[in-house]
Amino acid sequence: MTPKEIATQYEAKVFDAPEAAKVAGFVLTETMEPRNVWNKASAAQAIVTKLARLKAEGKAAEIGLVIEPWSVTGCYVPTEPEPAAA
């Protein structure tokens, strides 16, 4: 699978640049710079799996991947904090 196919499988948004993710309200997480195409897919899988866990725990409203030619970066939109009880 390609990194874009992996993102689709996990319902993650795909960005071409970190700046695009930031403008969309995403917080960047880890970046991996694999040496070849096969490792790029593995890096994407590892990152998106961690992000999917955040989403399942309710800590992320949306998840995404920034897929650049030589790197993959995870990103997510944090869930809104619960309003404080008065």
N, CA and C atoms as a LAMMPS dump frame, in Angstrom:
ITEM: TIMESTEP
0
ITEM: NUMBER OF ATOMS
258
ITEM: BOX BOUNDS ff ff ff
-5.0000000000000000e+02 5.0000000000000000e+02
-5.0000000000000000e+02 5.0000000000000000e+02
-5.0000000000000000e+02 5.0000000000000000e+02
ITEM: ATOMS id mol type element x y z
1 1 1 N 0.836 -1.186 0
2 1 2 C 0 0 0
3 1 3 C 0.881 1.25 0
4 2 1 N 0.375 2.288 -0.623
5 2 2 C 1.094 3.562 -0.613
6 2 3 C 0.691 4.355 0.628
7 3 1 N 1.465 5.363 1.001
8 3 2 C 1.066 6.189 2.143
9 3 3 C -0.329 6.805 1.981
10 4 1 N -0.699 7.204 0.768
11 4 2 C -2.038 7.779 0.552
12 4 3 C -3.122 6.722 0.76
13 5 1 N -2.873 5.498 0.325
14 5 2 C -3.843 4.42 0.545
15 5 3 C -3.981 4.096 2.031
16 6 1 N -2.872 4.156 2.743
17 6 2 C -2.899 3.92 4.187
18 6 3 C -3.717 5.009 4.864
19 7 1 N -3.514 6.254 4.465
20 7 2 C -4.285 7.371 5.033
21 7 3 C -5.775 7.175 4.769
22 8 1 N -6.123 6.757 3.575
23 8 2 C -7.526 6.527 3.22
24 8 3 C -8.124 5.428 4.089
25 9 1 N -7.372 4.376 4.319
26 9 2 C -7.849 3.262 5.138
27 9 3 C -8.204 3.732 6.551
28 10 1 N -7.432 4.674 7.088
29 10 2 C -7.659 5.167 8.451
30 10 3 C -8.476 6.457 8.486
31 11 1 N -9.035 6.859 7.328
32 11 2 C -9.822 8.08 7.218
33 11 3 C -9.029 9.294 7.688
34 12 1 N -7.763 9.345 7.301
35 12 2 C -6.877 10.454 7.647
36 12 3 C -6.776 11.405 6.466
37 13 1 N -6.742 12.696 6.753
38 13 2 C -6.559 13.684 5.694
39 13 3 C -5.114 13.641 5.23
40 14 1 N -4.896 14.012 3.975
41 14 2 C -3.551 14.012 3.404
42 14 3 C -3.184 15.444 3.028
43 15 1 N -1.994 15.855 3.442
44 15 2 C -1.471 17.182 3.117
45 15 3 C -0.148 17.03 2.386
46 16 1 N 0.181 18.024 1.552
47 16 2 C 1.44 18.016 0.8
48 16 3 C 2.566 18.742 1.521
49 17 1 N 2.215 19.575 2.51
50 17 2 C 3.228 20.351 3.226
51 17 3 C 2.776 20.574 4.672
52 18 1 N 3.726 20.65 5.595
53 18 2 C 3.372 20.893 6.995
54 18 3 C 2.585 22.191 7.189
55 19 1 N 2.913 23.211 6.415
56 19 2 C 2.22 24.492 6.543
57 19 3 C 0.729 24.349 6.227
58 20 1 N 0.411 23.529 5.238
59 20 2 C -0.991 23.299 4.872
60 20 3 C -1.754 22.651 6.02
61 21 1 N -1.126 21.73 6.703
62 21 2 C -1.769 21.076 7.85
63 21 3 C -1.986 22.079 8.985
64 22 1 N -0.988 22.913 9.244
65 22 2 C -1.114 23.916 10.313
66 22 3 C -2.237 24.898 10.018
67 23 1 N -2.325 25.36 8.759
68 23 2 C -3.38 26.295 8.373
69 23 3 C -4.754 25.669 8.565
70 24 1 N -4.862 24.364 8.339
71 24 2 C -6.133 23.649 8.506
72 24 3 C -6.452 23.363 9.972
73 25 1 N -5.589 23.784 10.892
74 25 2 C -5.856 23.597 12.318
75 25 3 C -5.287 22.327 12.916
76 26 1 N -4.406 21.642 12.182
77 26 2 C -3.808 20.406 12.677
78 26 3 C -2.529 20.703 13.454
79 27 1 N -2.258 19.893 14.449
80 27 2 C -1.026 19.955 15.228
81 27 3 C -0.106 18.871 14.68
82 28 1 N 1.141 19.234 14.383
83 28 2 C 2.093 18.26 13.84
84 28 3 C 2.655 17.376 14.945
85 29 1 N 2.904 16.116 14.608
86 29 2 C 3.524 15.185 15.551
87 29 3 C 4.865 14.758 14.98
88 30 1 N 5.171 13.499 15.053
89 30 2 C 6.482 13.022 14.625
90 30 3 C 6.665 13.001 13.114
91 31 1 N 7.917 13.137 12.697
92 31 2 C 8.295 13.062 11.287
93 31 3 C 9.284 11.929 11.117
94 32 1 N 9.097 11.149 10.061
95 32 2 C 10.052 10.097 9.72
96 32 3 C 10.565 10.373 8.315
97 33 1 N 11.856 10.149 8.101
98 33 2 C 12.483 10.356 6.802
99 33 3 C 13.082 9.041 6.311
100 34 1 N 12.226 8.172 5.756
101 34 2 C 12.69 6.859 5.299
102 34 3 C 13.61 6.96 4.09
103 35 1 N 14.411 5.923 3.905
104 35 2 C 15.384 5.912 2.809
105 35 3 C 14.802 5.525 1.464
106 36 1 N 13.684 4.792 1.451
107 36 2 C 13.135 4.348 0.171
108 36 3 C 11.608 4.258 0.237
109 37 1 N 11.006 3.929 -0.88
110 37 2 C 9.546 3.892 -1.001
111 37 3 C 8.917 2.896 -0.037
112 38 1 N 9.502 1.721 0.114
113 38 2 C 8.931 0.701 1
114 38 3 C 8.952 1.169 2.439
115 39 1 N 10.051 1.791 2.836
116 39 2 C 10.132 2.294 4.203
117 39 3 C 9.185 3.468 4.42
118 40 1 N 8.891 4.222 3.363
119 40 2 C 7.955 5.339 3.478
120 40 3 C 6.566 4.827 3.835
121 41 1 N 6.157 3.735 3.227
122 41 2 C 4.861 3.135 3.552
123 41 3 C 4.855 2.618 4.987
124 42 1 N 5.938 2.024 5.419
125 42 2 C 6.04 1.54 6.805
126 42 3 C 5.983 2.704 7.79
127 43 1 N 6.66 3.793 7.453
128 43 2 C 6.641 4.974 8.311
129 43 3 C 5.224 5.533 8.409
130 44 1 N 4.548 5.62 7.277
131 44 2 C 3.167 6.117 7.274
132 44 3 C 2.272 5.23 8.125
133 45 1 N 2.436 3.924 8.008
134 45 2 C 1.627 2.976 8.79
135 45 3 C 1.881 3.156 10.286
136 46 1 N 3.139 3.29 10.67
137 46 2 C 3.48 3.45 12.084
138 46 3 C 2.894 4.743 12.651
139 47 1 N 3.018 5.821 11.896
140 47 2 C 2.526 7.114 12.372
141 47 3 C 1.005 7.122 12.457
142 48 1 N 0.334 6.658 11.416
143 48 2 C -1.125 6.712 11.402
144 48 3 C -1.73 5.762 12.437
145 49 1 N -1.057 4.683 12.748
146 49 2 C -1.545 3.775 13.792
147 49 3 C -1.559 4.482 15.15
148 50 1 N -0.507 5.228 15.444
149 50 2 C -0.462 5.998 16.701
150 50 3 C -1.553 7.055 16.727
151 51 1 N -1.762 7.72 15.584
152 51 2 C -2.799 8.748 15.51
153 51 3 C -4.193 8.145 15.644
154 52 1 N -4.409 6.981 15.06
155 52 2 C -5.704 6.308 15.18
156 52 3 C -5.994 5.967 16.64
157 53 1 N -4.965 5.618 17.371
158 53 2 C -5.124 5.337 18.798
159 53 3 C -5.562 6.604 19.544
160 54 1 N -4.953 7.747 19.198
161 54 2 C -5.355 9.023 19.809
162 54 3 C -6.827 9.315 19.519
163 55 1 N -7.234 9.065 18.283
164 55 2 C -8.622 9.316 17.896
165 55 3 C -9.565 8.388 18.645
166 56 1 N -9.19 7.13 18.778
167 56 2 C -10.019 6.156 19.497
168 56 3 C -10.153 6.511 20.974
169 57 1 N -9.116 7.12 21.537
170 57 2 C -9.134 7.536 22.949
171 57 3 C -9.864 8.856 23.148
172 58 1 N -10.297 9.477 22.043
173 58 2 C -11.013 10.745 22.14
174 58 3 C -10.119 11.961 22.28
175 59 1 N -8.827 11.803 22.051
176 59 2 C -7.883 12.92 22.18
177 59 3 C -7.706 13.674 20.869
178 60 1 N -8.175 13.113 19.76
179 60 2 C -8.059 13.744 18.454
180 60 3 C -9.411 13.695 17.743
181 61 1 N -9.826 14.838 17.203
182 61 2 C -11.07 14.903 16.452
183 61 3 C -10.857 14.397 15.028
184 62 1 N -9.709 14.73 14.45
185 62 2 C -9.344 14.3 13.103
186 62 3 C -7.867 13.967 13.092
187 63 1 N -7.467 13.086 12.182
188 63 2 C -6.056 12.756 12.031
189 63 3 C -5.642 12.973 10.58
190 64 1 N -4.338 13.105 10.366
191 64 2 C -3.859 13.318 9.009
192 64 3 C -2.396 12.952 8.851
193 65 1 N -1.964 12.92 7.597
194 65 2 C -0.566 12.671 7.26
195 65 3 C -0.094 13.752 6.3
196 66 1 N 1.102 14.254 6.547
197 66 2 C 1.758 15.156 5.613
198 66 3 C 2.739 14.284 4.843
199 67 1 N 2.451 14.093 3.564
200 67 2 C 3.276 13.206 2.737
201 67 3 C 4.095 14.059 1.78
202 68 1 N 5.378 14.162 2.068
203 68 2 C 6.306 14.902 1.23
204 68 3 C 7.187 13.892 0.495
205 69 1 N 7.936 14.334 -0.515
206 69 2 C 8.748 13.37 -1.274
207 69 3 C 9.676 12.503 -0.417
208 70 1 N 10.291 13.062 0.614
209 70 2 C 11.262 12.291 1.395
210 70 3 C 10.93 12.18 2.871
211 71 1 N 9.682 12.505 3.231
212 71 2 C 9.316 12.369 4.643
213 71 3 C 7.806 12.191 4.801
214 72 1 N 7.433 11.71 5.972
215 72 2 C 6.035 11.55 6.357
216 72 3 C 5.903 12.113 7.766
217 73 1 N 4.908 12.972 7.968
218 73 2 C 4.679 13.59 9.275
219 73 3 C 3.233 13.346 9.67
220 74 1 N 3.016 13.019 10.928
221 74 2 C 1.665 12.85 11.436
222 74 3 C 1.106 14.181 11.905
223 75 1 N -0.215 14.297 11.912
224 75 2 C -0.856 15.498 12.437
225 75 3 C -2.269 15.14 12.902
226 76 1 N -2.793 15.975 13.781
227 76 2 C -4.145 15.732 14.28
228 76 3 C -4.774 17.036 14.755
229 77 1 N -6.101 17.034 14.831
230 77 2 C -6.842 18.151 15.399
231 77 3 C -7.25 17.702 16.797
232 78 1 N -6.78 18.42 17.816
233 78 2 C -7.159 18.037 19.192
234 78 3 C -8.66 18.202 19.408
235 79 1 N -9.223 17.344 20.237
236 79 2 C -10.635 17.495 20.58
237 79 3 C -10.775 18.707 21.486
238 80 1 N -11.932 19.292 21.459
239 80 2 C -12.188 20.465 22.3
240 80 3 C -12.22 20.043 23.766
241 81 1 N -11.594 20.824 24.622
242 81 2 C -11.672 20.475 26.052
243 81 3 C -13.105 20.628 26.557
244 82 1 N -13.447 19.784 27.496
245 82 2 C -14.777 19.845 28.086
246 82 3 C -14.925 21.156 28.852
247 83 1 N -16.108 21.806 28.761
248 83 2 C -16.308 23.033 29.547
249 83 3 C -16.273 22.717 31.029
250 84 1 N -15.675 23.625 31.781
251 84 2 C -15.56 23.421 33.226
252 84 3 C -16.933 23.6 33.88
253 85 1 N -17.222 22.737 34.848
254 85 2 C -18.484 22.848 35.577
255 85 3 C -18.42 24.028 36.519
256 86 1 N -19.481 24.778 36.564
257 86 2 C -19.501 25.99 37.413
258 86 3 C -19.918 25.677 38.822
